[in-house]
């Protein structure tokens, strides 16, 4: 595979910044979260947002879809939601004498799965195949979602009554987990001054096409990653599995996820090679939700972010940087 050239890296960073700026017109004061969400999309992964209601999660999904000329849909997860309500269903057509597949809302570029933990485990499991494989199998026939495809799921961290905790297998399908949070004072005032505009994303003009998104995603995977950086990621993942407070640490899938994100992150900063600092910046959003803590350690107050920070401090990063 040909390594990304410096010129391609510069173009990638310029386009990425334009996307961040465009989404930022609707989601005010949240550039770091926007950068993470776009990194997730270009690494062809899915994003889990754990946040209070009214912080702009839906606006973020709509704005990203509008910026890349993609389609968008929102699924409100409830206890009575069925798997077919998400994936689609085959219906018999009397005129043709055949069964026709009617695609569900999952067949969009950006899908907002709102309050995903309110749906039953059976409905949650309907997302496992499509999030991993990019396709839905109904009655033995596979239906591709196409590219780009990102599930942006939300869950409320406050009210847990009547919810179903996401199983580890499903959490592992999410490339990143983060939160939007409330805007700062200046951004809040700006939002309030435009109270007459219900949806700021409707005014956004597309920056690139969905085809360009897939091209950027493919290009990002050609970013050079030195063996020393890969060994660093491997050592970090091993230490998460060896930590006394952790029952299940970061899997190989998790390590691959971090490398994929680091490649996009490097390209977004105009580099065609990954630095150890890229790994350090992304470790928390990519790995923080993949820990299964020992019950006693969790009861004693241990937190994945604290454990991960300790591991990052203990494992020495490679000193030499290797450009392509």
LUMKERO-970189 format. One record per residue (C-alpha): residue number from 1; residue in three letters; x, y, z negated. Coordinates in pm, 1 decimal, m for minus. Layout:
<gumi num="NUM" residu="ALA" c1="X" c2="Y" c3="Z"/>
...
//
This chain:
<gumi num="1" residu="UNK" c1="0.0" c2="0.0" c3="0.0"/>
<gumi num="2" residu="UNK" c1="137.7" c2="340.9" c3="99.8"/>
<gumi num="3" residu="UNK" c1="196.5" c2="573.7" c3="m193.7"/>
<gumi num="4" residu="UNK" c1="13.4" c2="906.3" c3="m202.0"/>
<gumi num="5" residu="UNK" c1="224.4" c2="1188.2" c3="m58.1"/>
<gumi num="6" residu="UNK" c1="287.3" c2="1516.2" c3="m247.5"/>
<gumi num="7" residu="UNK" c1="74.1" c2="1696.1" c3="12.4"/>
<gumi num="8" residu="UNK" c1="m215.6" c2="1456.2" c3="m45.8"/>
<gumi num="9" residu="UNK" c1="m175.3" c2="1502.1" c3="m421.6"/>
<gumi num="10" residu="UNK" c1="m195.7" c2="1880.2" c3="m382.2"/>
<gumi num="11" residu="UNK" c1="m512.0" c2="1849.4" c3="m170.6"/>
<gumi num="12" residu="UNK" c1="m663.9" c2="1606.4" c3="m422.4"/>
<gumi num="13" residu="UNK" c1="m597.7" c2="1844.6" c3="m713.6"/>
<gumi num="14" residu="UNK" c1="m742.1" c2="2140.9" c3="m522.0"/>
<gumi num="15" residu="UNK" c1="m1059.5" c2="1950.2" c3="m431.0"/>
<gumi num="16" residu="UNK" c1="m1092.0" c2="1814.5" c3="m786.9"/>
<gumi num="17" residu="UNK" c1="m1065.8" c2="2167.0" c3="m930.8"/>
<gumi num="18" residu="UNK" c1="m1332.7" c2="2290.6" c3="m687.8"/>
<gumi num="19" residu="UNK" c1="m1563.8" c2="2011.6" c3="m805.4"/>
<gumi num="20" residu="UNK" c1="m1498.1" c2="2100.0" c3="m1170.1"/>
<gumi num="21" residu="UNK" c1="m1570.6" c2="2466.3" c3="m1099.9"/>
<gumi num="22" residu="UNK" c1="m1889.8" c2="2385.6" c3="m911.4"/>
<gumi num="23" residu="UNK" c1="m2030.9" c2="2158.1" c3="m1182.4"/>
<gumi num="24" residu="UNK" c1="m1917.7" c2="2416.1" c3="m1438.4"/>
<gumi num="25" residu="UNK" c1="m2161.8" c2="2668.5" c3="m1291.3"/>
<gumi num="26" residu="UNK" c1="m2446.1" c2="2454.0" c3="m1428.1"/>
<gumi num="27" residu="UNK" c1="m2277.8" c2="2290.6" c3="m1730.2"/>
<gumi num="28" residu="UNK" c1="m2124.4" c2="2596.4" c3="m1892.7"/>
<gumi num="29" residu="UNK" c1="m1815.8" c2="2587.1" c3="m2111.9"/>
<gumi num="30" residu="UNK" c1="m1757.2" c2="2213.2" c3="m2075.4"/>
<gumi num="31" residu="UNK" c1="m1463.5" c2="2184.3" c3="m1832.9"/>
<gumi num="32" residu="UNK" c1="m1284.9" c2="1906.2" c3="m2032.2"/>
<gumi num="33" residu="UNK" c1="m1597.0" c2="1685.8" c3="m2029.0"/>
<gumi num="34" residu="UNK" c1="m1658.4" c2="1760.0" c3="m1660.7"/>
<gumi num="35" residu="UNK" c1="m1300.4" c2="1658.5" c3="m1578.9"/>
<gumi num="36" residu="UNK" c1="m1348.1" c2="1330.4" c3="m1764.5"/>
<gumi num="37" residu="UNK" c1="m1679.7" c2="1261.8" c3="m1587.8"/>
<gumi num="38" residu="UNK" c1="m1531.9" c2="1330.1" c3="m1243.3"/>
<gumi num="39" residu="UNK" c1="m1227.5" c2="1117.6" c3="m1327.7"/>
<gumi num="40" residu="UNK" c1="m1466.7" c2="838.5" c3="m1420.8"/>
<gumi num="41" residu="UNK" c1="m1653.2" c2="873.5" c3="m1089.9"/>
<gumi num="42" residu="UNK" c1="m1335.1" c2="875.8" c3="m879.7"/>
<gumi num="43" residu="UNK" c1="m1201.2" c2="574.8" c3="m1071.8"/>
<gumi num="44" residu="UNK" c1="m1532.4" c2="408.9" c3="m973.7"/>
<gumi num="45" residu="UNK" c1="m1639.1" c2="349.0" c3="m1331.1"/>
<gumi num="46" residu="UNK" c1="m1930.2" c2="432.8" c3="m1558.1"/>
<gumi num="47" residu="UNK" c1="m1963.6" c2="684.7" c3="m1838.6"/>
<gumi num="48" residu="UNK" c1="m2131.1" c2="650.7" c3="m2178.8"/>
<gumi num="49" residu="UNK" c1="m2227.2" c2="974.9" c3="m2353.1"/>
<gumi num="50" residu="UNK" c1="m2311.7" c2="953.7" c3="m2721.1"/>
<gumi num="51" residu="UNK" c1="m2464.2" c2="1286.3" c3="m2808.7"/>
<gumi num="52" residu="UNK" c1="m2757.7" c2="1468.4" c3="m2961.8"/>
<gumi num="53" residu="UNK" c1="m3052.9" c2="1564.7" c3="m2739.0"/>
<gumi num="54" residu="UNK" c1="m3037.0" c2="1894.2" c3="m2551.9"/>
<gumi num="55" residu="UNK" c1="m2661.4" c2="1912.3" c3="m2494.1"/>
<gumi num="56" residu="UNK" c1="m2673.1" c2="1901.7" c3="m2112.6"/>
<gumi num="57" residu="UNK" c1="m2629.4" c2="1532.8" c3="m2031.9"/>
<gumi num="58" residu="UNK" c1="m2899.4" c2="1531.6" c3="m1763.5"/>
<gumi num="59" residu="UNK" c1="m2765.8" c2="1857.2" c3="m1621.5"/>
<gumi num="60" residu="UNK" c1="m2418.7" c2="1701.2" c3="m1595.2"/>
<gumi num="61" residu="UNK" c1="m2548.9" c2="1404.8" c3="m1394.6"/>
<gumi num="62" residu="UNK" c1="m2757.4" c2="1624.1" c3="m1162.3"/>
<gumi num="63" residu="UNK" c1="m2472.7" c2="1868.0" c3="m1107.2"/>
<gumi num="64" residu="UNK" c1="m2223.6" c2="1596.7" c3="m1014.0"/>
<gumi num="65" residu="UNK" c1="m2472.8" c2="1444.2" c3="m767.9"/>
<gumi num="66" residu="UNK" c1="m2541.6" c2="1786.4" c3="m614.1"/>
<gumi num="67" residu="UNK" c1="m2169.2" c2="1860.9" c3="m579.8"/>
<gumi num="68" residu="UNK" c1="m2100.9" c2="1545.7" c3="m376.6"/>
<gumi num="69" residu="UNK" c1="m2422.9" c2="1539.3" c3="m168.6"/>
<gumi num="70" residu="UNK" c1="m2525.9" c2="1228.3" c3="m357.5"/>
<gumi num="71" residu="UNK" c1="m2861.2" c2="1099.6" c3="m471.3"/>
<gumi num="72" residu="UNK" c1="m2963.8" c2="1112.2" c3="m836.3"/>
<gumi num="73" residu="UNK" c1="m3219.9" c2="936.1" c3="m1049.4"/>
<gumi num="74" residu="UNK" c1="m3304.5" c2="924.4" c3="m1416.4"/>
<gumi num="75" residu="UNK" c1="m3428.5" c2="615.2" c3="m1598.3"/>
<gumi num="76" residu="UNK" c1="m3584.0" c2="669.2" c3="m1939.0"/>
<gumi num="77" residu="UNK" c1="m3505.5" c2="353.2" c3="m2133.0"/>
<gumi num="78" residu="UNK" c1="m3785.6" c2="240.5" c3="m2365.2"/>
<gumi num="79" residu="UNK" c1="m3857.6" c2="m87.5" c3="m2548.1"/>
<gumi num="80" residu="UNK" c1="m4116.0" c2="m190.4" c3="m2285.2"/>
<gumi num="81" residu="UNK" c1="m3889.8" c2="m123.5" c3="m1984.4"/>
<gumi num="82" residu="UNK" c1="m3847.3" c2="m437.9" c3="m1771.0"/>
<gumi num="83" residu="UNK" c1="m3534.8" c2="m541.3" c3="m1577.4"/>
<gumi num="84" residu="UNK" c1="m3728.5" c2="m508.9" c3="m1249.7"/>
<gumi num="85" residu="UNK" c1="m3808.7" c2="m147.4" c3="m1342.6"/>
<gumi num="86" residu="UNK" c1="m3436.3" c2="m82.5" c3="m1312.7"/>
<gumi num="87" residu="UNK" c1="m3314.5" c2="m310.2" c3="m1034.1"/>
<gumi num="88" residu="UNK" c1="m3622.1" c2="m340.2" c3="m812.0"/>
<gumi num="89" residu="UNK" c1="m3858.3" c2="m619.5" c3="m714.9"/>
<gumi num="90" residu="UNK" c1="m3958.8" c2="m831.5" c3="m415.0"/>
<gumi num="91" residu="UNK" c1="m4321.0" c2="m795.8" c3="m304.1"/>
<gumi num="92" residu="UNK" c1="m4506.0" c2="m1013.1" c3="m54.6"/>
<gumi num="93" residu="UNK" c1="m4613.2" c2="m824.2" c3="257.7"/>
<gumi num="94" residu="UNK" c1="m4933.6" c2="m976.5" c3="396.9"/>
<gumi num="95" residu="UNK" c1="m4887.8" c2="m812.4" c3="737.2"/>
<gumi num="96" residu="UNK" c1="m4541.1" c2="m951.0" c3="803.0"/>
<gumi num="97" residu="UNK" c1="m4581.2" c2="m1266.4" c3="594.7"/>
<gumi num="98" residu="UNK" c1="m4246.8" c2="m1199.0" c3="428.3"/>
<gumi num="99" residu="UNK" c1="m4118.2" c2="m1087.1" c3="90.9"/>
<gumi num="100" residu="UNK" c1="m3977.1" c2="m732.9" c3="102.7"/>
<gumi num="101" residu="UNK" c1="m3732.7" c2="m595.3" c3="m150.1"/>
<gumi num="102" residu="UNK" c1="m3833.2" c2="m263.6" c3="m305.9"/>
<gumi num="103" residu="UNK" c1="m3516.0" c2="m112.0" c3="m457.4"/>
<gumi num="104" residu="UNK" c1="m3533.1" c2="27.7" c3="m808.6"/>
<gumi num="105" residu="UNK" c1="m3390.0" c2="357.8" c3="m935.0"/>
<gumi num="106" residu="UNK" c1="m3047.4" c2="199.3" c3="m984.6"/>
<gumi num="107" residu="UNK" c1="m2990.9" c2="242.3" c3="m609.6"/>
<gumi num="108" residu="UNK" c1="m2859.6" c2="599.6" c3="m627.7"/>
<gumi num="109" residu="UNK" c1="m2518.8" c2="764.7" c3="m631.5"/>
<gumi num="110" residu="UNK" c1="m2551.1" c2="894.6" c3="m988.0"/>
<gumi num="111" residu="UNK" c1="m2791.8" c2="716.9" c3="m1222.5"/>
<gumi num="112" residu="UNK" c1="m2872.9" c2="865.2" c3="m1562.1"/>
<gumi num="113" residu="UNK" c1="m2967.5" c2="584.9" c3="m1802.4"/>
<gumi num="114" residu="UNK" c1="m3121.8" c2="795.4" c3="m2077.3"/>
<gumi num="115" residu="UNK" c1="m3120.3" c2="648.5" c3="m2430.2"/>
<gumi num="116" residu="UNK" c1="m2997.1" c2="314.8" c3="m2300.3"/>
<gumi num="117" residu="UNK" c1="m2995.1" c2="161.6" c3="m2648.2"/>
<gumi num="118" residu="UNK" c1="m3375.1" c2="191.7" c3="m2674.2"/>
<gumi num="119" residu="UNK" c1="m3430.8" c2="m81.8" c3="m2414.7"/>
<gumi num="120" residu="UNK" c1="m3437.0" c2="m449.8" c3="m2504.5"/>
<gumi num="121" residu="UNK" c1="m3120.1" c2="m660.5" c3="m2461.9"/>
<gumi num="122" residu="UNK" c1="m3288.0" c2="m832.3" c3="m2163.7"/>
<gumi num="123" residu="UNK" c1="m3323.1" c2="m500.5" c3="m1979.7"/>
<gumi num="124" residu="UNK" c1="m2976.1" c2="m386.2" c3="m2085.0"/>
<gumi num="125" residu="UNK" c1="m2833.6" c2="m708.2" c3="m1940.5"/>
<gumi num="126" residu="UNK" c1="m2988.7" c2="m621.7" c3="m1602.8"/>
<gumi num="127" residu="UNK" c1="m2719.5" c2="m355.0" c3="m1572.9"/>
<gumi num="128" residu="UNK" c1="m2426.1" c2="m592.2" c3="m1628.5"/>
<gumi num="129" residu="UNK" c1="m2399.9" c2="m720.3" c3="m1271.0"/>
<gumi num="130" residu="UNK" c1="m2462.1" c2="m390.5" c3="m1097.1"/>
<gumi num="131" residu="UNK" c1="m2213.1" c2="m202.0" c3="m1316.7"/>
<gumi num="132" residu="UNK" c1="m1941.7" c2="m460.5" c3="m1255.6"/>
<gumi num="133" residu="UNK" c1="m2007.6" c2="m572.3" c3="m898.6"/>
<gumi num="134" residu="UNK" c1="m2188.8" c2="m274.1" c3="m745.4"/>
<gumi num="135" residu="UNK" c1="m2475.3" c2="m494.8" c3="m633.6"/>
<gumi num="136" residu="UNK" c1="m2806.9" c2="m633.9" c3="m755.2"/>
<gumi num="137" residu="UNK" c1="m2911.7" c2="m994.6" c3="m696.8"/>
<gumi num="138" residu="UNK" c1="m3287.6" c2="m1049.7" c3="m673.3"/>
<gumi num="139" residu="UNK" c1="m3430.5" c2="m1390.4" c3="m576.2"/>
<gumi num="140" residu="UNK" c1="m3084.1" c2="m1505.0" c3="m474.9"/>
<gumi num="141" residu="UNK" c1="m3022.9" c2="m1215.9" c3="m233.9"/>
<gumi num="142" residu="UNK" c1="m2753.2" c2="m957.2" c3="m310.2"/>
<gumi num="143" residu="UNK" c1="m2826.4" c2="m589.9" c3="m245.0"/>
<gumi num="144" residu="UNK" c1="m2532.0" c2="m346.1" c3="m243.8"/>
<gumi num="145" residu="UNK" c1="m2567.8" c2="m10.8" c3="m419.2"/>
<gumi num="146" residu="UNK" c1="m2310.8" c2="155.0" c3="m194.1"/>
<gumi num="147" residu="UNK" c1="m2035.6" c2="400.3" c3="m285.8"/>
<gumi num="148" residu="UNK" c1="m2007.8" c2="619.3" c3="m481.5"/>
<gumi num="149" residu="UNK" c1="m2204.9" c2="466.0" c3="m765.3"/>
<gumi num="150" residu="UNK" c1="m2186.6" c2="572.3" c3="m1128.9"/>
<gumi num="151" residu="UNK" c1="m2409.0" c2="497.8" c3="m1425.4"/>
<gumi num="152" residu="UNK" c1="m2409.2" c2="783.3" c3="m1672.5"/>
<gumi num="153" residu="UNK" c1="m2572.2" c2="639.5" c3="m1984.3"/>
<gumi num="154" residu="UNK" c1="m2665.8" c2="822.4" c3="m2302.5"/>
<gumi num="155" residu="UNK" c1="m2741.8" c2="717.0" c3="m2655.8"/>
<gumi num="156" residu="UNK" c1="m2846.1" c2="921.0" c3="m2957.0"/>
<gumi num="157" residu="UNK" c1="m2601.6" c2="876.8" c3="m3248.3"/>
<gumi num="158" residu="UNK" c1="m2845.9" c2="1013.0" c3="m3507.2"/>
<gumi num="159" residu="UNK" c1="m3175.8" c2="826.4" c3="m3481.1"/>
<gumi num="160" residu="UNK" c1="m3105.5" c2="452.1" c3="m3471.4"/>
<gumi num="161" residu="UNK" c1="m3453.2" c2="326.0" c3="m3572.2"/>
<gumi num="162" residu="UNK" c1="m3600.8" c2="102.9" c3="m3303.3"/>
<gumi num="163" residu="UNK" c1="m3279.6" c2="82.3" c3="m3101.3"/>
<gumi num="164" residu="UNK" c1="m3074.2" c2="m214.6" c3="m2982.0"/>
<gumi num="165" residu="UNK" c1="m2702.0" c2="m182.1" c3="m3030.8"/>
<gumi num="166" residu="UNK" c1="m2511.8" c2="m225.9" c3="m2704.8"/>
<gumi num="167" residu="UNK" c1="m2328.3" c2="m560.0" c3="m2705.4"/>
<gumi num="168" residu="UNK" c1="m1950.8" c2="m562.6" c3="m2664.6"/>
<gumi num="169" residu="UNK" c1="m1978.9" c2="m712.1" c3="m2314.0"/>
<gumi num="170" residu="UNK" c1="m2182.5" c2="m413.0" c3="m2199.5"/>
<gumi num="171" residu="UNK" c1="m1970.9" c2="m153.2" c3="m2380.0"/>
<gumi num="172" residu="UNK" c1="m1670.4" c2="m298.7" c3="m2199.5"/>
<gumi num="173" residu="UNK" c1="m1842.6" c2="m222.9" c3="m1865.7"/>
<gumi num="174" residu="UNK" c1="m1823.4" c2="149.2" c3="m1940.2"/>
<gumi num="175" residu="UNK" c1="m1497.6" c2="297.6" c3="m1820.9"/>
<gumi num="176" residu="UNK" c1="m1520.1" c2="586.3" c3="m2067.8"/>
<gumi num="177" residu="UNK" c1="m1715.5" c2="700.7" c3="m2368.0"/>
<gumi num="178" residu="UNK" c1="m1726.2" c2="1064.0" c3="m2475.5"/>
<gumi num="179" residu="UNK" c1="m1969.7" c2="1335.9" c3="m2582.6"/>
<gumi num="180" residu="UNK" c1="m2071.8" c2="1668.5" c3="m2430.7"/>
<gumi num="181" residu="UNK" c1="m2123.3" c2="1854.8" c3="m2757.1"/>
<gumi num="182" residu="UNK" c1="m2280.9" c2="2193.5" c3="m2807.2"/>
<gumi num="183" residu="UNK" c1="m2149.7" c2="2488.5" c3="m2601.9"/>
<gumi num="184" residu="UNK" c1="m1944.3" c2="2762.1" c3="m2764.4"/>
<gumi num="185" residu="UNK" c1="m2094.3" c2="3098.9" c3="m2859.3"/>
<gumi num="186" residu="UNK" c1="m2016.8" c2="3278.0" c3="m2532.3"/>
<gumi num="187" residu="UNK" c1="m2149.7" c2="2991.2" c3="m2318.8"/>
<gumi num="188" residu="UNK" c1="m2465.2" c2="2969.8" c3="m2530.6"/>
<gumi num="189" residu="UNK" c1="m2531.9" c2="3341.9" c3="m2479.5"/>
<gumi num="190" residu="UNK" c1="m2482.7" c2="3299.4" c3="m2103.1"/>
<gumi num="191" residu="UNK" c1="m2723.4" c2="3003.7" c3="m2099.7"/>
<gumi num="192" residu="UNK" c1="m2983.0" c2="3202.4" c3="m2294.5"/>
<gumi num="193" residu="UNK" c1="m2947.6" c2="3499.7" c3="m2060.4"/>
<gumi num="194" residu="UNK" c1="m3053.4" c2="3273.5" c3="m1774.8"/>
<gumi num="195" residu="UNK" c1="m3345.2" c2="3119.5" c3="m1961.3"/>
<gumi num="196" residu="UNK" c1="m3575.1" c2="3180.9" c3="m1663.3"/>
<gumi num="197" residu="UNK" c1="m3375.1" c2="2923.5" c3="m1461.8"/>
<gumi num="198" residu="UNK" c1="m3488.5" c2="2578.5" c3="m1573.6"/>
<gumi num="199" residu="UNK" c1="m3239.0" c2="2377.1" c3="m1371.1"/>
<gumi num="200" residu="UNK" c1="m2907.5" c2="2540.1" c3="m1280.4"/>
<gumi num="201" residu="UNK" c1="m2802.9" c2="2236.9" c3="m1075.8"/>
<gumi num="202" residu="UNK" c1="m3063.4" c2="2323.0" c3="m807.8"/>
<gumi num="203" residu="UNK" c1="m2857.9" c2="2627.2" c3="m707.4"/>
<gumi num="204" residu="UNK" c1="m2535.9" c2="2428.7" c3="m657.0"/>
<gumi num="205" residu="UNK" c1="m2394.2" c2="2384.1" c3="m308.3"/>
<gumi num="206" residu="UNK" c1="m2218.2" c2="2056.6" c3="m223.0"/>
<gumi num="207" residu="UNK" c1="m1839.3" c2="2069.8" c3="m221.0"/>
<gumi num="208" residu="UNK" c1="m1772.9" c2="1736.6" c3="m49.9"/>
<gumi num="209" residu="UNK" c1="m1972.7" c2="1446.9" c3="92.2"/>
<gumi num="210" residu="UNK" c1="m2018.6" c2="1105.3" c3="m64.5"/>
<gumi num="211" residu="UNK" c1="m1790.8" c2="965.7" c3="206.6"/>
<gumi num="212" residu="UNK" c1="m1517.6" c2="1204.3" c3="92.3"/>
<gumi num="213" residu="UNK" c1="m1568.2" c2="1080.6" c3="m264.6"/>
<gumi num="214" residu="UNK" c1="m1495.9" c2="722.7" c3="m158.4"/>
<gumi num="215" residu="UNK" c1="m1191.1" c2="843.1" c3="35.5"/>
<gumi num="216" residu="UNK" c1="m1063.9" c2="1028.6" c3="m273.3"/>
<gumi num="217" residu="UNK" c1="m1124.2" c2="719.2" c3="m485.8"/>
<gumi num="218" residu="UNK" c1="m925.4" c2="502.8" c3="m244.2"/>
<gumi num="219" residu="UNK" c1="m650.2" c2="765.0" c3="m222.3"/>
<gumi num="220" residu="UNK" c1="m619.7" c2="790.1" c3="m600.5"/>
<gumi num="221" residu="UNK" c1="m543.8" c2="418.1" c3="m624.6"/>
<gumi num="222" residu="UNK" c1="m225.8" c2="477.8" c3="m420.2"/>
<gumi num="223" residu="UNK" c1="m74.2" c2="693.0" c3="m698.2"/>
<gumi num="224" residu="UNK" c1="256.9" c2="541.2" c3="m809.3"/>
<gumi num="225" residu="UNK" c1="265.5" c2="384.1" c3="m1154.7"/>
<gumi num="226" residu="UNK" c1="614.6" c2="293.6" c3="m1276.4"/>
<gumi num="227" residu="UNK" c1="673.5" c2="m45.4" c3="m1437.1"/>
<gumi num="228" residu="UNK" c1="779.5" c2="128.2" c3="m1760.1"/>
<gumi num="229" residu="UNK" c1="437.9" c2="296.4" c3="m1781.0"/>
<gumi num="230" residu="UNK" c1="260.5" c2="m35.1" c3="m1717.2"/>
<gumi num="231" residu="UNK" c1="468.4" c2="m198.6" c3="m1992.8"/>
<gumi num="232" residu="UNK" c1="370.5" c2="90.9" c3="m2222.1"/>
<gumi num="233" residu="UNK" c1="0.5" c2="27.9" c3="m2155.0"/>
<gumi num="234" residu="UNK" c1="49.7" c2="m344.3" c3="m2213.4"/>
<gumi num="235" residu="UNK" c1="225.1" c2="m286.3" c3="m2547.7"/>
<gumi num="236" residu="UNK" c1="m47.5" c2="m47.0" c3="m2661.0"/>
<gumi num="237" residu="UNK" c1="m323.0" c2="m295.4" c3="m2575.4"/>
<gumi num="238" residu="UNK" c1="m137.1" c2="m574.1" c3="m2757.8"/>
<gumi num="239" residu="UNK" c1="m105.9" c2="m356.3" c3="m3067.5"/>
<gumi num="240" residu="UNK" c1="m480.6" c2="m291.9" c3="m3069.7"/>
<gumi num="241" residu="UNK" c1="m534.3" c2="m668.4" c3="m3080.6"/>
<gumi num="242" residu="UNK" c1="m276.2" c2="m710.2" c3="m3356.8"/>
<gumi num="243" residu="UNK" c1="m408.7" c2="m432.6" c3="m3582.8"/>
<gumi num="244" residu="UNK" c1="m525.9" c2="m569.4" c3="m3918.0"/>
<gumi num="245" residu="UNK" c1="m853.8" c2="m373.0" c3="m3913.0"/>
<gumi num="246" residu="UNK" c1="m948.8" c2="m487.2" c3="m3561.4"/>
<gumi num="247" residu="UNK" c1="m1132.4" c2="m812.0" c3="m3487.8"/>
<gumi num="248" residu="UNK" c1="m1133.3" c2="m766.2" c3="m3108.5"/>
<gumi num="249" residu="UNK" c1="m893.9" c2="m523.3" c3="m2943.8"/>
<gumi num="250" residu="UNK" c1="m852.9" c2="m393.1" c3="m2590.2"/>
<gumi num="251" residu="UNK" c1="m892.3" c2="m657.1" c3="m2319.3"/>
<gumi num="252" residu="UNK" c1="m703.3" c2="m680.6" c3="m1991.1"/>
<gumi num="253" residu="UNK" c1="m1006.8" c2="m515.2" c3="m1829.8"/>
<gumi num="254" residu="UNK" c1="m958.9" c2="m226.4" c3="m2071.5"/>
<gumi num="255" residu="UNK" c1="m589.7" c2="m198.4" c3="m1984.0"/>
<gumi num="256" residu="UNK" c1="m675.2" c2="m195.4" c3="m1612.9"/>
<gumi num="257" residu="UNK" c1="m937.2" c2="72.0" c3="m1678.0"/>
<gumi num="258" residu="UNK" c1="m678.1" c2="297.5" c3="m1840.4"/>
<gumi num="259" residu="UNK" c1="m436.8" c2="257.4" c3="m1549.0"/>
<gumi num="260" residu="UNK" c1="m711.3" c2="335.3" c3="m1295.8"/>
<gumi num="261" residu="UNK" c1="m812.6" c2="647.3" c3="m1485.7"/>
<gumi num="262" residu="UNK" c1="m450.0" c2="756.9" c3="m1523.4"/>
<gumi num="263" residu="UNK" c1="m401.5" c2="737.6" c3="m1146.4"/>
<gumi num="264" residu="UNK" c1="m699.3" c2="969.5" c3="m1088.3"/>
<gumi num="265" residu="UNK" c1="m588.4" c2="1197.6" c3="m1373.6"/>
<gumi num="266" residu="UNK" c1="m239.2" c2="1228.6" c3="m1225.5"/>
<gumi num="267" residu="UNK" c1="m375.2" c2="1308.7" c3="m878.2"/>
<gumi num="268" residu="UNK" c1="m612.9" c2="1563.8" c3="m1030.5"/>
<gumi num="269" residu="UNK" c1="m305.2" c2="1740.5" c3="m1169.7"/>
<gumi num="270" residu="UNK" c1="m131.9" c2="1741.3" c3="m831.1"/>
<gumi num="271" residu="UNK" c1="103.4" c2="1449.5" c3="m894.9"/>
<gumi num="272" residu="UNK" c1="147.8" c2="1128.6" c3="m696.8"/>
<gumi num="273" residu="UNK" c1="285.7" c2="943.5" c3="m1000.7"/>
<gumi num="274" residu="UNK" c1="156.4" c2="863.7" c3="m1348.6"/>
<gumi num="275" residu="UNK" c1="322.6" c2="1003.3" c3="m1661.0"/>
<gumi num="276" residu="UNK" c1="309.3" c2="853.5" c3="m2012.3"/>
<gumi num="277" residu="UNK" c1="128.0" c2="1173.2" c3="m2113.7"/>
<gumi num="278" residu="UNK" c1="m159.9" c2="1074.6" c3="m1881.0"/>
<gumi num="279" residu="UNK" c1="m194.7" c2="751.4" c3="m2077.8"/>
<gumi num="280" residu="UNK" c1="m189.9" c2="940.3" c3="m2408.9"/>
<gumi num="281" residu="UNK" c1="m457.9" c2="1188.4" c3="m2296.1"/>
<gumi num="282" residu="UNK" c1="m696.4" c2="921.7" c3="m2170.7"/>
<gumi num="283" residu="UNK" c1="m646.6" c2="644.3" c3="m2427.9"/>
<gumi num="284" residu="UNK" c1="m919.3" c2="769.8" c3="m2662.0"/>
<gumi num="285" residu="UNK" c1="m1208.0" c2="811.7" c3="m2411.5"/>
<gumi num="286" residu="UNK" c1="m1114.8" c2="490.0" c3="m2226.3"/>
<gumi num="287" residu="UNK" c1="m1034.7" c2="265.3" c3="m2523.3"/>
<gumi num="288" residu="UNK" c1="m1218.1" c2="411.2" c3="m2823.1"/>
<gumi num="289" residu="UNK" c1="m1540.6" c2="216.5" c3="m2760.5"/>
<gumi num="290" residu="UNK" c1="m1370.3" c2="m116.9" c3="m2687.3"/>
<gumi num="291" residu="UNK" c1="m1270.8" c2="m194.1" c3="m3047.3"/>
<gumi num="292" residu="UNK" c1="m1464.5" c2="m438.4" c3="m3262.4"/>
<gumi num="293" residu="UNK" c1="m1363.0" c2="m362.0" c3="m3618.4"/>
<gumi num="294" residu="UNK" c1="m1345.1" c2="m613.3" c3="m3898.7"/>
<gumi num="295" residu="UNK" c1="m1665.1" c2="m567.8" c3="m4105.8"/>
<gumi num="296" residu="UNK" c1="m1470.9" c2="m509.8" c3="m4428.0"/>
<gumi num="297" residu="UNK" c1="m1247.1" c2="m250.5" c3="m4263.2"/>
<gumi num="298" residu="UNK" c1="m1549.5" c2="m77.7" c3="m4110.6"/>
<gumi num="299" residu="UNK" c1="m1724.8" c2="m74.5" c3="m4447.4"/>
<gumi num="300" residu="UNK" c1="m1409.3" c2="75.4" c3="m4601.3"/>
<gumi num="301" residu="UNK" c1="m1428.1" c2="365.7" c3="m4355.9"/>
<gumi num="302" residu="UNK" c1="m1185.7" c2="260.9" c3="m4080.9"/>
<gumi num="303" residu="UNK" c1="m1253.3" c2="429.8" c3="m3745.8"/>
<gumi num="304" residu="UNK" c1="m1135.2" c2="328.4" c3="m3397.6"/>
<gumi num="305" residu="UNK" c1="m1005.6" c2="678.9" c3="m3318.5"/>
<gumi num="306" residu="UNK" c1="m784.8" c2="682.5" c3="m3630.8"/>
<gumi num="307" residu="UNK" c1="m652.3" c2="332.4" c3="m3561.3"/>
<gumi num="308" residu="UNK" c1="m579.4" c2="421.2" c3="m3198.5"/>
<gumi num="309" residu="UNK" c1="m401.8" c2="743.0" c3="m3298.7"/>
<gumi num="310" residu="UNK" c1="m181.2" c2="544.6" c3="m3536.7"/>
<gumi num="311" residu="UNK" c1="m95.8" c2="291.1" c3="m3266.9"/>
<gumi num="312" residu="UNK" c1="m13.6" c2="570.2" c3="m3019.6"/>
<gumi num="313" residu="UNK" c1="220.5" c2="723.2" c3="m3278.7"/>
<gumi num="314" residu="UNK" c1="389.9" c2="391.5" c3="m3356.0"/>
<gumi num="315" residu="UNK" c1="451.7" c2="268.9" c3="m3000.0"/>
<gumi num="316" residu="UNK" c1="729.7" c2="460.8" c3="m2828.8"/>
<gumi num="317" residu="UNK" c1="643.8" c2="599.9" c3="m2485.8"/>
<gumi num="318" residu="UNK" c1="894.1" c2="556.6" c3="m2199.4"/>
<gumi num="319" residu="UNK" c1="1126.4" c2="852.6" c3="m2169.1"/>
<gumi num="320" residu="UNK" c1="1211.6" c2="835.1" c3="m1802.7"/>
<gumi num="321" residu="UNK" c1="950.0" c2="949.1" c3="m1554.3"/>
<gumi num="322" residu="UNK" c1="952.8" c2="793.1" c3="m1213.4"/>
<gumi num="323" residu="UNK" c1="806.3" c2="976.8" c3="m917.4"/>
<gumi num="324" residu="UNK" c1="720.8" c2="790.9" c3="m601.0"/>
//
